[in-house]
Amino acid sequence: MCYAYIVFDCLASPTLQDVEDLDAIVTLLLTVLGVFAGFLGGLLGVGGGIIVVPILVLVFNLDTRLAVGTSLVMVMFTALSATFAYSRQRRIDWKVGVVSAVATVPGASMGAYATKFFSSNSLAIIFGATILFIAGVMLRRSFRVETDPQKTPRIASKSGSKSGLWSRRLVDRMGKVFEYDASMYSGLLLLVLGGLASGFLGIGGGLVVVPILTAIVGLPMHIAIATSMLTMIFTSISGVSTHVVLGNVDVEYAIPLVIGILGGTQIGAWTAKRLKSASLERVFALAVMAIGVVLIVTRL
């Protein structure tokens, strides 16, 4: 990694040994970043790109397009690891997840291709503004759900299938029962936009998919987080394929990120089942709002 001096610019003329040492340090930092991003991904149902893309741009000085493509590689492994963890918890709505994937995959490919028409700074500002908006919506909803019981997901009714809803009943590994009506058709168009966001911003789509699954489709927060990870497997594969063709993937950065993520997502998924839905949304919203502000301010 000849660009390691960007992070440690205090060394004006590093020797070969210095460069090798700095490469090891940068690799370690990327692995730790992967653990942290994986933890947030497993905890909040996002791919971790919301953390990794801004840090790759701000700290490691990567071109935003390269950061987006590299992030999606990491997101793909985040989704695989988290899906495995959530499947053991029996909290994935497989039917909703597969249909969501069908809607997001075409959008992910189109979004990835669209990055070639934007400059690095423009893409970074768009990324920051997007996550600020989504975080604000989720933060508002988290307080509304906590103070107004009527805003919680609908309980499934016997007439669900007649009214165009999917009556769903899941029992997780701990015996907790989730019953709800999934208004799947209402969220299909928005899920396509989630796919676009995934390919265009390198965020895995979970930032958009989780709010859609909760607020529009009607899934409980814990089920939405788990199900979004299943969806992101297919979404990220679609986006990564296009980014590879465009040359937007840095393998040297991707490998340590993936190594860190494989462990981080398991910890995040384990932690998620012990937190309340409103608390999950609030942590999610506050974290990404801070990152969005920093990204916009530094790129203006």
C-alpha positions as a printed NumPy array, in Angstrom:
array([[  0.   ,   0.   ,   0.   ],
       [  2.147,   2.868,  -1.272],
       [ -0.507,   5.336,  -0.145],
       [ -0.029,   4.522,   3.549],
       [  1.909,   7.767,   4.043],
       [ -1.364,   9.69 ,   3.612],
       [ -2.414,   8.637,   7.077],
       [  1.016,   9.165,   8.616],
       [  2.214,  12.254,   6.723],
       [  4.534,  13.19 ,   9.587],
       [  7.125,  10.926,   7.918],
       [  8.282,  13.043,   4.976],
       [ 10.768,  10.571,   3.453],
       [ 10.069,   7.041,   4.727],
       [ 12.574,   4.281,   4.1  ],
       [ 11.531,   0.909,   2.671],
       [ 11.328,  -0.504,   6.212],
       [  9.212,   2.464,   7.296],
       [  6.796,   1.846,   4.429],
       [  6.508,  -1.834,   5.328],
       [  5.801,  -0.914,   8.965],
       [  3.217,   1.649,   7.933],
       [  1.57 ,  -0.894,   5.641],
       [  1.18 ,  -3.234,   8.607],
       [ -0.303,  -0.422,  10.699],
       [ -2.744,   0.6  ,   7.958],
       [ -3.776,  -3.036,   7.497],
       [ -4.428,  -3.292,  11.225],
       [ -6.457,  -0.064,  11.186],
       [ -8.54 ,  -1.333,   8.282],
       [ -9.175,  -4.617,  10.111],
       [-10.317,  -2.744,  13.225],
       [-12.511,  -0.547,  11.021],
       [-13.986,  -3.728,   9.555],
       [-14.787,  -5.09 ,  13.023],
       [-16.511,  -1.833,  13.974],
       [-18.431,  -1.593,  10.692],
       [-19.436,  -5.248,  10.946],
       [-20.645,  -4.72 ,  14.495],
       [-22.846,  -1.808,  13.414],
       [-23.989,  -3.789,  10.397],
       [-25.088,  -6.77 ,  12.455],
       [-26.585,  -4.523,  15.128],
       [-28.543,  -2.162,  12.885],
       [-29.209,  -4.115,   9.713],
       [-26.936,  -2.04 ,   7.463],
       [-23.927,  -3.109,   5.453],
       [-21.398,  -1.003,   7.333],
       [-20.709,   1.108,   4.248],
       [-22.197,   4.112,   5.985],
       [-19.189,   4.021,   8.322],
       [-16.519,   2.728,   5.947],
       [-17.1  ,   4.97 ,   2.906],
       [-16.684,   8.273,   4.809],
       [-13.616,   6.982,   6.694],
       [-11.958,   5.7  ,   3.509],
       [-12.54 ,   9.116,   1.965],
       [-11.705,  11.31 ,   4.972],
       [ -8.879,   9.341,   6.625],
       [ -7.369,   7.229,   3.843],
       [ -7.991,   9.83 ,   1.116],
       [ -9.495,   7.383,  -1.367],
       [-11.436,   8.625,  -4.353],
       [-15.118,   8.412,  -3.38 ],
       [-15.935,   6.114,  -6.299],
       [-13.166,   3.723,  -5.251],
       [-14.363,   3.889,  -1.636],
       [-17.924,   3.066,  -2.71 ],
       [-16.902,   0.022,  -4.781],
       [-14.51 ,  -1.286,  -2.124],
       [-17.16 ,  -0.795,   0.545],
       [-19.658,  -2.925,  -1.357],
       [-17.232,  -5.87 ,  -1.322],
       [-17.171,  -5.544,   2.456],
       [-20.966,  -5.162,   2.554],
       [-21.356,  -8.44 ,   0.678],
       [-19.455, -10.332,   3.368],
       [-21.244,  -8.377,   6.12 ],
       [-24.566,  -9.547,   4.735],
       [-23.424, -13.161,   4.436],
       [-22.054, -13.257,   7.97 ],
       [-25.029, -11.474,   9.544],
       [-27.555, -13.593,   7.636],
       [-25.906, -16.713,   9.044],
       [-26.15 , -15.27 ,  12.573],
       [-29.775, -14.166,  12.196],
       [-30.835, -17.444,  10.588],
       [-29.676, -19.216,  13.754],
       [-31.84 , -16.78 ,  15.738],
       [-34.766, -17.556,  13.371],
       [-35.533, -13.878,  12.875],
       [-35.396, -13.711,   9.07 ],
       [-38.625, -13.421,   7.092],
       [-37.387, -15.408,   4.109],
       [-40.408, -14.72 ,   1.899],
       [-40.183, -10.951,   2.353],
       [-36.395, -11.062,   2.026],
       [-36.382, -12.88 ,  -1.322],
       [-39.031, -10.572,  -2.824],
       [-37.088,  -7.542,  -1.554],
       [-33.938,  -8.878,  -3.216],
       [-35.718,  -9.225,  -6.553],
       [-36.702,  -5.547,  -6.295],
       [-33.294,  -4.206,  -5.215],
       [-30.9  ,  -6.144,  -7.481],
       [-31.613,  -4.275, -10.772],
       [-31.361,  -0.926,  -8.972],
       [-27.985,  -1.812,  -7.461],
       [-26.447,  -2.442, -10.859],
       [-27.846,   0.812, -12.264],
       [-26.696,   2.774,  -9.233],
       [-23.161,   1.415,  -9.5  ],
       [-22.958,   2.367, -13.171],
       [-24.222,   5.891, -12.403],
       [-21.155,   6.657, -10.246],
       [-19.016,   7.112, -13.375],
       [-20.923,  10.318, -14.151],
       [-20.124,  12.056, -10.826],
       [-16.929,  13.552,  -9.419],
       [-15.502,  12.241,  -6.151],
       [-16.488,  15.365,  -4.178],
       [-20.004,  15.493,  -5.636],
       [-20.594,  11.85 ,  -4.787],
       [-19.329,  12.394,  -1.224],
       [-21.696,  15.346,  -0.683],
       [-24.642,  13.384,  -2.107],
       [-23.747,  10.495,   0.21 ],
       [-23.64 ,  12.798,   3.247],
       [-26.937,  14.503,   2.432],
       [-28.671,  11.169,   1.821],
       [-27.659,   9.607,   5.113],
       [-28.546,  12.823,   7.   ],
       [-32.077,  12.709,   5.615],
       [-32.596,   9.001,   6.286],
       [-31.142,   9.27 ,   9.796],
       [-33.457,  12.179,  10.583],
       [-36.512,  10.205,   9.464],
       [-35.516,   7.2  ,  11.555],
       [-34.716,   9.292,  14.637],
       [-38.13 ,  10.941,  14.441],
       [-39.817,   7.577,  14.037],
       [-37.967,   6.029,  16.986],
       [-39.418,   8.607,  19.366],
       [-42.872,   8.349,  17.81 ],
       [-42.968,   4.555,  18.173],
       [-41.858,   4.764,  21.801],
       [-44.475,   7.378,  22.793],
       [-47.355,   6.188,  20.598],
       [-48.176,   2.468,  20.763],
       [-50.436,   2.876,  17.721],
       [-47.326,   3.344,  15.581],
       [-46.007,  -0.132,  16.242],
       [-46.333,  -2.751,  13.466],
       [-49.827,  -4.054,  12.779],
       [-50.895,  -7.35 ,  14.308],
       [-51.731,  -9.907,  11.666],
       [-55.4  , -10.525,  11.017],
       [-57.183, -13.438,   9.424],
       [-58.351, -11.179,   6.629],
       [-54.786, -10.193,   5.768],
       [-54.619, -12.175,   2.556],
       [-57.966, -10.77 ,   1.343],
       [-56.814,  -7.161,   1.823],
       [-53.563,  -7.66 ,  -0.101],
       [-51.425,  -8.178,   2.996],
       [-49.276, -11.153,   3.895],
       [-50.174, -12.453,   7.336],
       [-46.881, -13.477,   8.922],
       [-46.015, -15.368,  12.106],
       [-42.41 , -15.992,  13.167],
       [-41.169, -17.659,  16.343],
       [-37.508, -17.018,  17.057],
       [-35.041, -19.322,  18.785],
       [-35.846, -17.821,  22.201],
       [-39.57 , -18.482,  21.718],
       [-40.565, -14.86 ,  21.074],
       [-43.529, -14.623,  18.695],
       [-43.718, -11.98 ,  15.969],
       [-47.122, -11.578,  14.271],
       [-47.692,  -8.882,  11.676],
       [-49.183,  -8.063,   8.276],
       [-46.555,  -7.512,   5.584],
       [-47.783,  -5.004,   2.997],
       [-45.136,  -6.133,   0.529],
       [-46.57 ,  -4.633,  -2.631],
       [-46.635,  -1.135,  -1.136],
       [-42.875,  -1.145,  -0.696],
       [-41.694,  -2.618,  -4.013],
       [-40.988,   0.67 ,  -5.835],
       [-39.197,   2.104,  -2.817],
       [-37.107,  -1.066,  -2.558],
       [-35.895,  -0.469,  -6.117],
       [-34.655,   2.92 ,  -4.873],
       [-32.927,   1.076,  -2.034],
       [-31.048,  -0.932,  -4.631],
       [-30.043,   2.259,  -6.435],
       [-28.701,   3.677,  -3.174],
       [-26.707,   0.514,  -2.597],
       [-24.87 ,   0.604,  -5.903],
       [-24.51 ,   4.379,  -6.02 ],
       [-23.396,   4.992,  -2.437],
       [-21.837,   1.677,  -1.42 ],
       [-24.075,   1.341,   1.626],
       [-25.605,  -2.061,   0.978],
       [-29.136,  -0.701,   0.773],
       [-29.905,  -1.397,   4.433],
       [-30.081,   2.321,   5.181],
       [-33.084,   2.504,   2.896],
       [-34.389,  -1.055,   3.124],
       [-34.751,  -1.171,   6.935],
       [-36.979,   1.968,   7.107],
       [-39.054,   0.679,   4.163],
       [-39.55 ,  -2.731,   5.778],
       [-40.601,  -1.161,   9.077],
       [-42.564,   1.96 ,   8.095],
       [-44.088,   0.807,   4.777],
       [-44.138,  -3.001,   4.721],
       [-44.919,  -3.288,   8.438],
       [-42.199,  -5.596,   9.793],
       [-41.132,  -5.339,  13.458],
       [-37.728,  -3.652,  13.759],
       [-35.832,  -6.794,  14.782],
       [-37.293,  -8.809,  11.892],
       [-36.622,  -5.957,   9.443],
       [-32.957,  -5.779,  10.444],
       [-32.449,  -9.516,  10.02 ],
       [-34.39 ,  -9.674,   6.751],
       [-32.537,  -6.703,   5.25 ],
       [-29.276,  -8.622,   5.644],
       [-30.626, -11.467,   3.504],
       [-31.703,  -8.928,   0.878],
       [-28.288,  -7.252,   0.923],
       [-26.483, -10.444,  -0.105],
       [-28.051, -10.256,  -3.555],
       [-28.074,  -6.451,  -3.753],
       [-24.368,  -6.123,  -2.961],
       [-23.354,  -8.894,  -5.383],
       [-25.147,  -7.005,  -8.147],
       [-23.479,  -3.708,  -7.25 ],
       [-20.003,  -5.192,  -6.76 ],
       [-20.106,  -6.872, -10.175],
       [-20.635,  -3.519, -11.873],
       [-18.014,  -1.738,  -9.753],
       [-15.424,  -4.402, -10.608],
       [-16.03 ,  -3.766, -14.309],
       [-15.622,  -0.007, -13.712],
       [-12.368,  -0.55 , -11.766],
       [-13.829,   0.834,  -8.535],
       [-12.566,  -1.893,  -6.181],
       [ -9.253,  -1.79 ,  -4.265],
       [ -8.511,  -5.374,  -3.225],
       [ -5.711,  -4.338,  -0.816],
       [ -8.206,  -2.351,   1.211],
       [-11.055,  -4.836,   0.83 ],
       [ -9.252,  -7.872,   2.299],
       [ -8.52 ,  -6.514,   5.826],
       [-11.98 ,  -4.909,   5.933],
       [-13.613,  -8.26 ,   5.159],
       [-11.502, -10.069,   7.769],
       [-12.632,  -7.615,  10.452],
       [-16.242,  -7.742,   9.37 ],
       [-16.654, -11.492,   9.681],
       [-16.229, -11.263,  13.446],
       [-17.894,  -7.897,  13.962],
       [-21.206,  -8.891,  12.414],
       [-21.581, -11.901,  14.706],
       [-21.098,  -9.672,  17.764],
       [-23.533,  -7.088,  16.397],
       [-26.244,  -9.641,  15.654],
       [-25.838, -11.138,  19.143],
       [-26.155,  -7.67 ,  20.701],
       [-29.179,  -6.649,  18.608],
       [-31.512,  -9.249,  20.076],
       [-30.921,  -7.776,  23.56 ],
       [-31.911,  -4.197,  22.693],
       [-35.317,  -2.56 ,  22.239],
       [-36.408,  -1.571,  18.726],
       [-36.593,   2.136,  19.547],
       [-33.111,   2.043,  21.059],
       [-31.743,   0.366,  17.932],
       [-33.186,   3.035,  15.657],
       [-31.921,   5.852,  17.877],
       [-28.342,   4.573,  18.018],
       [-28.429,   4.061,  14.273],
       [-29.747,   7.555,  13.528],
       [-27.412,   9.492,  15.82 ],
       [-24.309,   7.689,  14.571],
       [-24.973,   8.297,  10.889],
       [-26.094,  11.898,  11.379],
       [-22.717,  12.764,  12.897],
       [-20.866,  11.102,  10.032],
       [-23.041,  12.803,   7.423],
       [-22.292,  16.25 ,   8.853],
       [-18.527,  15.617,   8.89 ],
       [-18.54 ,  14.302,   5.331],
       [-20.454,  17.276,   3.932],
       [-18.444,  19.896,   5.806],
       [-15.098,  18.475,   4.699],
       [-16.11 ,  18.194,   1.028],
       [-17.76 ,  21.615,   0.544]])
